[in-house]
């Protein structure tokens, strides 16, 4: 089944981001129906079931409607610059092993086809921290990073006062400290609680130093 909710990538942009989502719905069939219903005006390039089945709904060369309002780095039209992958998950459960294995194969192929770097694989909550929380605290980002399919921060040093600056340098959009901290922890420290601490600051500094776009 192909989704009718797609269009041309604006400005002839080649995708250099992959945005991961969870469906937030109870079944693969219901998610696919919604993603292919023109009334809802939402779509994604790929939908991956908990059992590992992956179905393409929009051609990767086309612009799917999965990201919505938000930004990552200098990119403000994320739909035109990204490939969207929806993972069948209601949002409060771990991601099944077959699903993660299928995602790794799918991601590896996408990254090769489009020359996407590991730092270009992001969460919906990264680029839209004010309004989104997917793929959520149960998603294993470190597993992807260990397989070269995303990035993971290293321990180091960083000033708490520079947390917002470093999160922005890494790619997060403009937002207040509380919002950025919540999004950052969803991905890198989902077990952490309380106010910003030295570990948050150090991890953000490392990510910014290693992956911020180079100038000149």
N, C-alpha and C positions, 0 to 999 in steps of 0.2 A: 504494500500500500504506500503510495506517495502522497506527501502532504502538499496541498495547493498553496499553503502559506509560505511563500518564498519569493525572492526577487533577485534582481541584479545587485552585485556588490557595488556600493557607491564609490565613485572615483576610481574604479578599476583596481581596488585594493586586493592584494593577495593575502589570504589568511595567514596570520603569524601568531595567533592565539588559539587555544582550545579551552572552552569553558565547560566545566563539569557541573552537572545538576543532579538532584534526585527528583523523581516525579511527584512525590508526596501523595500518591494514589495507591489504592489497594491491589491493583492488578496491571499486568502488562497490556491486556486488551483494552482496559479503560484508558490507560495512558495513551496508547496508540490512537484510539478513537478521538481523544481530545486534541492530540497533536496534528491530526489530519482533518479536523473539523474547521472549515473556514469561518464559522461563526466566532470561534474563540481567538482567532488571529494569533496563534502561537504555534511554533514548530521547532524542530531540532533536526540536525543532520542524521543523528543516530539515536536509537533507543536500544538499551541493553537490558535484557531480562535477568532476573535472579538466577535462572538456570544456565546462563551463559549465551543464550540466543541473542544475536545482534542483528538489528534490522535498519537499513538505511531508508530514511524518510525524505531527505532532501539531498540533491547532488552537492558534493562538497564545494564545487565551484560556484554555487549559488548562495545567496544571502538568506539564511533562516532567521526566524523571529523568536529567538530563545533568550537573549540576554536582557533586552529592555534598557531602561535608563541606567546609566552608570558610566564608569570609565576605568581604564587601566593604563597607567603611565600617560602618554600623550594621546592615547586612543579614546575618543569620546563616542564614536559610533562602533561599539563593540560588535554588533551584529555583522557589520561589513568586514571586520578584521578577524573574525573567529569562526571556528567550527564548534558547534554545540553538541554535547553528548548527554543524553538523559539516561539515568540509571534507575531502573524500577526499584523503588524503595519508598515506604510510607513516610520515612523521615525520622523514625525513632528506633530503627533496628540496625544491627550490623549488616554490612554488605556481604552477600554470600560468596564463598570461595570460587565457584564457577563464574560468577559475575566479574569478580576482580581479575581472574585469569583472562577472561574474554576481553575485558577493558584493556589490559596490558597489551594484548595482541593488536587490538584495534588502534590504540594510541600509537604504538610503535609504527604501524603502517601509515597513519596520518602524518606523523612527524617526519617520516622519510619522504612522503609524497610532496609535502609542502615546505620542507626545510624549517620546521618549527623547533625551536630550542626548548630544553626542559623548563626554563623559567617562563616560557609562554603557556604552560599548562596551569590554569588557575581555577579557582572556585567561583561559582556565581556570587557567593558571599564576599569574595575579594573585590570584585568590580562593582558591586551594589550593596555595600555594607549597611546602608540605612534601611534596606527593605528585604534583604534575602539572607537565608542562613544555610543554604544548600551548597555542597552535598552534606554538610553538617559534621557534628562531632564524632560520628561513628565511622567516618570515611578514613581509610588508612593512607594518608599522604606520604608517610615515611616509606611505605612499601613501594610506592611509585618512584620515589626519589632513589631508592637503592637500586632500582632497575633502570635508572637514567631517564625516567619518564616525567619527572618533575624535579623540584629542588627541596632541600631541607637545610635549615640553619645549623651552623656550628657554634659551639660555646665560644665565648670571647668576652669582650668588654664593650660597654656602651653606656652613655649617660642617659638617665631617665628623661632628662630635659630634652633630649634629642630624639625621643621615640617617635613622635609624630613626623618629624622631618625625615627620619630614616624609613619609616613605613611608606611615606610618600615617594621617597627616592626609589624604593623597591618597586612601587607601582600602584599602591593604594590611592584611591581618589581623595580629594579634599574632604575632610570630615573632622569632627572633634575627637579628642583623645579617647573618650569612652567608647565611641562607635568604632574607631580603628582598633582599639585594644580587643574589643569583643570579636571582631572579624579575624584579627591576627591569631587570637587564641583558638578560635574555632578550627583553624587549620593547623597551627603549630603546637598549641598547648591546651587541648580541650579539657584537660583535667585541672587546669589552674583556676584559682579563685582569688577574689580580692582585688585591691588596686594594682596599678602598674608596679612592677618590681624590677630589680636589676637583671633578672633573667630575660624578661621581655625586651628590655632595652638592649641587652647584649645580642640577642638573636636578631632583632631588627637591624642593628648596626651591621652585623655580618652579612645579612641578605642584601642590604643596600650597598655595601662595599663590593660584594662579588657580582651582583646582578643588575645594578642600576645602569641604565644606558650610558655608554661612554660618549663624551663630548670631545670633538676635535680628533 
